[in-house]
């Protein structure tokens, strides 16, 4: 990937995160990197394809960070805690573009949302596998458990304010709330 292509991806990602998909135009992206629309299309196929690519890269980076955080651990609860803490670090990093992009599903056209959901579902397999390894009460539905946990993790940025707790502390607190032991 050329430096110019990388600049375009970074500028588009920043604009999508700041304004959302619907409010960002190809012209806006071109202006941010100093290219006219026609020249910009030399580097990109379409706004839609660019958004999907940036979204996929952001999710892959998040998945790689989570996998690296859990890799040295063997205890299922410690692994899930490391994943939650890492998600909070990603979610609550003011410079992160990952979460604004992941949370902008609603403004993307339906055909794009379908592609975004495919990548998101692949990302969520990490949590499915982590939760499958937990010694949970058999009465708990692991799918509901996973969806509730991910919903919470993905929405912390809506209420979080720096100062009271760190992202690390919030991730650990969330796991304390979700930690269940199987009953005999």
N, C-alpha and C positions, 0 to 999 in steps of 0.2 A: 504494500500500500504506500502510495506516495505521500509526501508531507502535505501536499495540497488536499489530497483526499482525506487525510486524517484531520486537517483543519476544518474541512466541510462537515465531517461527522461530528466533531466537537462543537462547532458552531450550531449545527442543527439540534444536537442533543440539548445544548444550553437553551436554545429558543423553545424547543418543545417543553422542557422542564419549566421555563419561566411563563410561557403563554398558553401552553397546551397545544395539542395537535391542530384543532380546528382554527385557532387564532394565529397559527404560524403559516406563512406563505413561502413558496419557493423564492420569491423576490426578497423576502426578509432574510432568508438564509444566504442568498447571493450577496446582499448588501453587507451582511456581517463578515463575509470573507472577501469582499471586494471583487465579485464576479457578476456579470450580467446573466440573466436567465438562460440564454442560449449557451453560454460558456459553462454554466453550472451543470447543464444536462450532459455535458461530456463526462462528468464524474458520477452522476446519479441517474437512475432510471426514472424515478418519480418521487414525489413527496411521500407517497404511501410506502414505497419500497424502502426509502430512507428511514422512515419511522420504524418499520418492522426490523430493519437491520440494527438500528441503534437499540431498540428494545431488546432484541435477542442478545446483543453484545452485553448490555447491562445485566440481564438475567444470568448470562454465562459467567460474568465476573463475580456476581453475588454467589452463584452456586460454587464456583471455584474457591472463594473465600471460606464458605461454610465447610466444604469438604476438607480444606486444609486445617481448619480449626478442630474438626472432629477426628481427623485421621490418627493422631497419637493416643486417642482415648479408647478404652474398651468398655467401661461401665455404661450401660444404656442411658441412665439418667444424666451422667456427666456429658455424654455425647449430645443429648438433646439440649442440655443447658448451654453447651458451647455453641450449638446452632442458634439458639434463641439470642444469646449475647451477641453473636456475630450479626444476626439480622438487625438487632437494635443499633449496633454500630453503623451498619449500612443505612438503615432507615433514618437515623437521627443525625447523620453527618450533614452539616449544612452545605457542604460542597458536593454531596452525592447527587448524581443525576438519575441513579437507578430507581429510586422510589417514585419521584414525580413521573417518570416515564411509565413505570408499571401501573401506576394508579390513574393513568389517563385513558383507560379503556373506553369510557363513556363517550368521549368526543370523537373517537375514531369510527370510520364507517364499518358497517357490519362485516364485510368481507375481510377487513383488516383485523377486526376483533377476533375472528375465528383463528387467524394465524397467530395472534398474540396469545390466545388461550392455549393453543397447542404448546407453545414454548413454556408458558407458565405451568401447564400441567406436567411437563417434563421436569421443570425446576422443583415442583412440589413432591416429586418422587423421593427426593432426599428426605423430606419430612415423613413421608409414608413409611420409608424403610426404618427411620429412627424410631417412629412410634410403634412399628411392628415388633421391634426388639424389646419394648418396655414390658415389665411385669405388671400389666394393668388388670384390674378386676374384670373378669370375663363379661360382666354385665354392662361394661362401658363399650360403646361402639367406637372402634378406632377411627373410622371415617369421620364421624361427627367430632371426635376429639381433635383430629387433625385440622378439620375445617375451622373449628372454633379457635384453636391455637393460631393458625395462620391468619384468620380474620383479625384477631387481636394484634398480632405482630405487625400486620400490614396497616393498621390504623392508629398506632401509637403517635405517629407524627402529627396527627390531627389535634391532639391535646397536649403533647409534650412541650414543656418550657424549660430551657436550661436553668440549672441552679439547684433544684431540690434533689434530684437523683441523676446519676450518670446513665448513659445507655447500658453500660455493663450492669449496674444495679437494677435497672428496670428489667433487663433480660433475665436476671436471676430471680427477681420477684415474680415475674410471670411464670417461670417454671415452678416456683414454690406453690403457686396457686394451682397449677395443672398437675402437680405430682400426686399420684394416687398409688397406693399399694394394693396388690391383689388381696382379696379376702379369702381366708381358708375355706 
